């Protein structure tokens, strides 16, 4: 059981969201080709986008925020040689919660449910970090 497998799972999910982002953007880019200068500042274009397109963009951005700490945590665990069943299970739980977070945001963006999934994934990540800190302090 490798601690790197959940990392791959998170990478695969992020790739799925990148593909979704591209599939929603390419038709607009093709249609507007040669007239895209209006999009040089995303904050000006964003209000003109449909909710669905904004949800995809927001989720894409979210996958490059907190998950970076997840990746660093897994690399640390791997390099420190401290992987065990508990942190591998927690890592997979984190991935599942981030997928759930994405699906909530992409399908209907219920903010209450999205916040609950974010809080749960955050608690899992903090637990993983605390477990590693305790290993260092006690060892």
N, C-alpha and C positions, 0 to 999 in steps of 0.2 A: 504494500500500500504506500504509494508515493505522495508526498505533500505537493509535488508539482502537478499532479493530475487535476486537482481543483483549479490550479492556476490555468491550465489548459482549458478547462471548462469555462472559466471566466473570459479567457481570450476568444474562445469560439463564440460565446454569446455576444461579446463586443463586436466581433466580425459580422455576426448576423445583423446587429443594429447598424453597423456601417453600410452593409449591403442595402438595408431598408432605407437608410438616409439617401444613398445614391439613387435608389430606384424612385424615390419621391422627388429628387432634385434634378435628375437628368432630363426628364421631359420639360421642365421649366427652362433649363439651360438651353436645350435644343430649340425650344420655341422662341426664346428671347436672344438667341445667338446674335452677336453684333450690337445688341442694345443692353448689355449687362452692366454698363458703367453705373447705373442707378443702384446697383447692389454692392458698391464698394464699401459701404458702411452698413454692417448687418443690423445695427440697431434701428436704421431707417427702414429696412425691408421687413423686419420682423413683424411690426404691427399690421402689415398688409398680407401676411400669410394666414392661411386657414388654421384653425385650432389644431387639426390633425397634423399638419406640417410642423407647427411649433412644438407639439408633443414629441415628435420624432427628433427634432433638433435638441430639445431640452434633454431627452433621455440619452442621446449620444453624448452630450456634454456631461451628464451625470456619471456616465461610465468612465470618464477620465478625471473624475474628482476623487471621491473616497476610495474607489478600487485601487488607486495607486498605492495607498497605504496597505491594502490587502496584499498586493503583489510584493511590496517590500517586506512585509511580515513573513510571507511564504518563502521568500529568498533567504531571509535571516534563518528561519527554522531549518531550511534545507542545508545551508552552509554551516550552521551550528551543530547539525546532526541530532537535533532534538525532536524530530518528527515521531509522533506516536499515534495510536488509534484515535485518541481524544482530539488532537489538533487537526488531524485529517478529517474527522467527522465534522468538526466545527467549520473547517474550511469549505467543505461541501455544503453545509447548511448556509454559509454566507453566500455561496454561489446561487443556491436555490432562492434565497431571499432577494438577491439582486435581480434574478430573472423575474420573480414575482413582481418586484418593484417596477421593472421595465414593462411587463405586460399590463399592469394597472395603468401606468402612464400612457402607454401606446393605445390601449383599447378605449379607455373612457376618461382617464385622468381623475379618478376619485381621490381627492387630495387627502382625505382622512385615512383611507386604506393605504395610500402611497406613503404617508407619514408613518403609519404603523409598521409597514415593511421596512422602511428606512431605519426606524428606531431599532427594530429587531436585528437587522443586519449590522448596525453599528454596535449593538450590545455584544453580538457574536465576535466581531472584530476586536473590540476592547477586551473581551474575555481571553481571546487568543494571545493578545499582547501581554496581559497580566500573567497568564500562565508562563510565558517565556521569561518575563521579569522575575517571577518567583523561582524559576529554575536557576537563574543567574545568582540571585540573592542567597538562595539556600545551598548553592553548590560551591 
